[in-house]
Amino acid sequence: MKYYSTNNRYKFFSFEEAITKGLADDGGLFMPESIPNLGKEFIQNLEKKSFVEIAIEVSKHFVCNEIPQSKLEEIISDAINFPAPIIEINKNLFVLELFHGPTLAFKDFGARFLAKIMGYFAQKKKSHLNILVATSGDTGSAVANGFYNTQGINVYILYPKGKVSKIQERQLTSLDKNITALEIDGTFDDCQRLVKTAFVDLELNNKMNLSSANSINIARLLPQSFFYIEAFKQIYDKSLPVVFSVPSGNLGNITAGLLAKKMGLPIHKFIGATNKNDVFTEFIKSGNFKPRASVLTLSNAMDVGNPSNLSRIIDLYSNSIDEIRNDIYSATFTDVQTRETVKRVYKEYDYIIEPHGAVGYLALEKFLKENSEQKFSSVVLETAHPAKFKDEVEQELSVEVEIPERLAKCLSKEKKAVELSSEYKELKKYLIGGYSV
Ligand SMILES: *Cc1c(COP(=O)(O)O)cnc(C)c1O
């Protein structure tokens, strides 16, 4: 399988090149040259397959001969080492829990897969990689965790001092070995600027092999398609058309679902649920893409004003807004509605949903109301564990949100971070000084 950039359909790259580059030199996003068809037999026999077996079969099509079969199996068993269970909270209404990974968010799927794949290619070339990531919270901990203990790769996580939640900070700063947390006296934008400056600093790049673990890397997208298939496996005997509601920000998650549909998974509709950052909802309505600055909301991992994966969706549908609308419905909701929904879902179904999942639930409800003549099997993707938003959730409900053991463990560890100012020369001095050959 070869990969091309969404800005140029005629130049091809290997899987390894697409992973290593992350973003194409022309600024486009990598896409597979063709979408494999999983085949009717594969879909009909899903029930007999484990989550890991499904993931292996799907990724074989995308990796082809660039990673030996036995190695790929090892990578996947290692990356997808937690389940994606479906809970029926009401008749034909399901929640897909994507938070059973080490950092309690669905980003664990993408980050772990990317880390193991990059680790494999680095080891094969016997090269030593240094990964720089700027984070406003969640991405950093999933990436750090994914790369933890990976041979030949050091990870530096830059986060803004005092601007991530206590839980997020503990998740970022409680790892050791090949992971270093850099606490920057500045904003998230400063962290991003520092990382970008480092990537174009020739002197630094001559001294150390730098790489990114960017969210638009195709190896972070592909593994997200696995859990749609795993979810479908758990409900398809209901013989109703299936609808997935996806809390959306940068649109990576919903793009992976669309990819699964193009591979042959029979999904009736995808719902792109947005908060007040509703550029995507506007796009579905008007056909016009108008990026704008993001605003802060309760579902903050969806606060994206310029969703990069939209170019992948447009590419998947060859630029046809009618075909996009055929497969995708979208709706947007406020924080007030989100809060009210956290409360209502608990009252009606005795299920604790966090703010991102609540936005997904609202969009699903709207879709079902507008299509009440038909019956569906409906699935809301719950993208994070409620304990990650403990304060917000407990404010709405008079119950205590239990903290899972893997989070409690990391909360009890000591914070380890290197404090740096937001001046680039200080970061550079630290990286060069701290790098041992
Ligand atoms: C990242 C994230 C999202 C948004 O996913 P995209 O792929 O960026 O659309 C939703 N919920 C949570 C909890 C997230 O961390």
The ligand as an SDF file (V2000), in Angstrom:
LIG
                    3D

 15 15  0  0  0  0  0  0  0  0999 V2000
   -9.4880   14.3190   21.2180 C   0  0  0  0  0  0  0  0  0  0  0  0
  -10.7910   14.0960   21.8580 C   0  0  0  0  0  0  0  0  0  0  0  0
  -12.0190   14.2460   21.1520 C   0  0  0  0  0  0  0  0  0  0  0  0
  -12.0810   14.7200   19.7220 C   0  0  0  0  0  0  0  0  0  0  0  0
  -11.6090   13.7690   18.8110 O   0  0  0  0  0  0  0  0  0  0  0  0
  -11.1590   14.1880   17.3360 P   0  0  0  0  0  0  0  0  0  0  0  0
  -10.5850   12.9740   16.7310 O   0  0  0  0  0  0  0  0  0  0  0  0
  -10.1580   15.3020   17.5000 O   0  0  0  0  0  0  0  0  0  0  0  0
  -12.3940   14.6760   16.6320 O   0  0  0  0  0  0  0  0  0  0  0  0
  -13.2070   13.9700   21.8150 C   0  0  0  0  0  0  0  0  0  0  0  0
  -13.2140   13.5850   23.1150 N   0  0  0  0  0  0  0  0  0  0  0  0
  -12.0670   13.4380   23.8220 C   0  0  0  0  0  0  0  0  0  0  0  0
  -12.1510   13.0270   25.2570 C   0  0  0  0  0  0  0  0  0  0  0  0
  -10.8250   13.6670   23.2270 C   0  0  0  0  0  0  0  0  0  0  0  0
   -9.7050   13.5290   23.9430 O   0  0  0  0  0  0  0  0  0  0  0  0
  1  2  1  0
  2  3  1  0
  2 14  2  0
  3  4  1  0
  3 10  2  0
  4  5  1  0
  5  6  1  0
  6  7  2  0
  6  8  1  0
  6  9  1  0
 10 11  1  0
 11 12  2  0
 12 13  1  0
 12 14  1  0
 14 15  1  0
M  END
$$$$
